[in-house]
Amino acid sequence: MYLGQSVSRRRFMGGAATALGYFGLKPGGNLWAENLGAASSPATQEALDEYDAFAKISFNENPEGPSPRMMDAINMAFKYSMRYGYPDGDIQNKIAEHHGVSPDNILMGAGSGEILEVVGLTYLEAGKKVVGVEPSYAQVYEHASGIKADAITLPLNEDYSQNIPAMIRATNQNYRDVGFVYMCNPNNPTGLTESAREIRQLLDGIPEDMPVLIDEAYHHFVDHPDYATSVPYVLEGRRVIIARTFSKIYGMAGLRLGYAVAPPEMVRAMDAYAVSSISAIAKWGGVAALEDKEEERRRRETTLALRRKTTAELRAYGYDVIPSETNFFMVHTGRPVEEVGAEFRKHGILVGRPFPPMLEHLRVSVGTEEEMDRFITAFREIFPATAAIGAFGD
């Protein structure tokens, strides 16, 4: 990807158009206006109404959007919309304070997607490889292919956890060819976490100069006692890059704000490849999000309660659900996801895409209470009740 291009966690305009096309929606001029003047046309309004009517539980977003406190900050920041070098609420320092690190440990990005791609541009030069598992967040591997690098992808364990010993072996056996190791924790799309002990096992098992990218996009939703953020490894001086995003619990997916926490020398190396095209309103919204701890707590509890309720109903209906520590979950439907996605669309619901090789596991994001009720109602109409097989608990 050219450095002058805009990047995002899922290359939003192209990626969303592709995904919506997969579900039968009409992207391009029929969904987004070709220009601002078309926004009031009947055809455009009809397309927007169509989009708004869907229960959108496919992209792991927060359906609440920015909180009231964030909206106050965002609305205030519009007065800087015509300025370069605008006041930004001291966002980089606020993030550093939030993690107990120096501002030199922080690299800002337009969503954590920019961070993931910048890591690739920095450490996959000359055809180096990234080591990781599959399925995981595939943009990392896709970006490697796009810059003529490669990926060594390993299968998950039978319980869908990440195979740490296999990652260590693959990294050590291909040491000269590996640019960095990728660990999504919690993993997308399975929703499972790797324990603090397993992360240390990985870091201690590979060469100490090997960069490790740990994607913590769903950190805020984790409830498992064995999990821990890997930010302390940065303070230990390990060559670890932690990617975080405001797109999930803070509801800023369309505003694009993310960052990396890493050793200063790694931040400097990556900064040469960063675009950092972050808007004034995103930065001020991010500052307000970090300050509003009570709202963060409320959103977390609401999301986890809805996830538990929905997954319990699916299990009671006889369908296996992988235990999740995120704002999404995977249910085993026994049918191809492509086929299932089309059925849900007929019910006005957008669900997750296929994640090879788990082609009969449907990823479902936690939406609003009304959206989850619509999902369960549609699920019961699409699938028959079965004898509960419950291999997992929640």
Secondary structure by P-SEA (a helix, b strand, c coil): ccccccccccccaaaaaaaaaaaccccccccccccccccccaaaaaaaaaaaaccccccccccccccaaaaaaaaaaccccccccccccaaaaaaaaaaccccccccccccaaaaaaaaaacccccbbbbbbbccccaaaaaaaaaaccccccccccccccccaaaaaaaaaaacccccbbbbccccccccccccaaaaaaaaaaccccbbbbbbccccccccccccccaaaaaaacccbbbbbbccccccccccccccccccaaaaaaaaaaccccccaaaaaaaaaaaaaaaaaaaaaaaaaaaaaaaaaaaaaacccccccccccccccccccaaaaaaaaaaacbbbbccccccccbbbbccccaaaaaaaaaaaaaacccccccccccc
